[in-house]
């Protein structure tokens, strides 16, 4: 019977939920608070979008790391079980 690796699956799922929440927040902010986007400078808008994308990329790399850990665990189990 294969061991279930729920820790990495929970972390991956929570990162995916956080990624979706950040994107929805960005889209909602752009759609509903258009006046805010018109009053800030172009540089600040670019920094805001870059910051949002940096959060997304960081969360995506966490998901990839968890997938790598799962793959390593499966390889170790296969090696131990012969």
SULZIHU-V187521 format. One record per residue. N is the residue number from 0. RES is the residue in three letters. NEAR is the number of other ideal C-beta (glycine too) atoms within 10 Angstrom. Layout:
BEGIN
n->N res->RES near->NEAR
n->N res->RES near->NEAR
END
This chain:
BEGIN
n->0 res->UNK near->3
n->1 res->UNK near->8
n->2 res->UNK near->8
n->3 res->UNK near->7
n->4 res->UNK near->14
n->5 res->UNK near->9
n->6 res->UNK near->11
n->7 res->UNK near->16
n->8 res->UNK near->13
n->9 res->UNK near->11
n->10 res->UNK near->15
n->11 res->UNK near->19
n->12 res->UNK near->13
n->13 res->UNK near->13
n->14 res->UNK near->19
n->15 res->UNK near->14
n->16 res->UNK near->11
n->17 res->UNK near->15
n->18 res->UNK near->18
n->19 res->UNK near->12
n->20 res->UNK near->10
n->21 res->UNK near->16
n->22 res->UNK near->14
n->23 res->UNK near->10
n->24 res->UNK near->11
n->25 res->UNK near->17
n->26 res->UNK near->10
n->27 res->UNK near->10
n->28 res->UNK near->14
n->29 res->UNK near->14
n->30 res->UNK near->9
n->31 res->UNK near->9
n->32 res->UNK near->11
n->33 res->UNK near->10
n->34 res->UNK near->7
n->35 res->UNK near->12
n->36 res->UNK near->13
n->37 res->UNK near->8
n->38 res->UNK near->9
n->39 res->UNK near->11
n->40 res->UNK near->8
n->41 res->UNK near->7
n->42 res->UNK near->8
n->43 res->UNK near->11
n->44 res->UNK near->14
n->45 res->UNK near->10
n->46 res->UNK near->12
n->47 res->UNK near->16
n->48 res->UNK near->12
n->49 res->UNK near->10
n->50 res->UNK near->12
n->51 res->UNK near->15
n->52 res->UNK near->13
n->53 res->UNK near->10
n->54 res->UNK near->15
n->55 res->UNK near->16
n->56 res->UNK near->11
n->57 res->UNK near->12
n->58 res->UNK near->19
n->59 res->UNK near->13
n->60 res->UNK near->11
n->61 res->UNK near->17
n->62 res->UNK near->17
n->63 res->UNK near->12
n->64 res->UNK near->14
n->65 res->UNK near->19
n->66 res->UNK near->13
n->67 res->UNK near->11
n->68 res->UNK near->15
n->69 res->UNK near->15
n->70 res->UNK near->10
n->71 res->UNK near->10
n->72 res->UNK near->14
n->73 res->UNK near->13
n->74 res->UNK near->10
n->75 res->UNK near->10
n->76 res->UNK near->12
n->77 res->UNK near->9
n->78 res->UNK near->8
n->79 res->UNK near->7
n->80 res->UNK near->7
n->81 res->UNK near->4
END
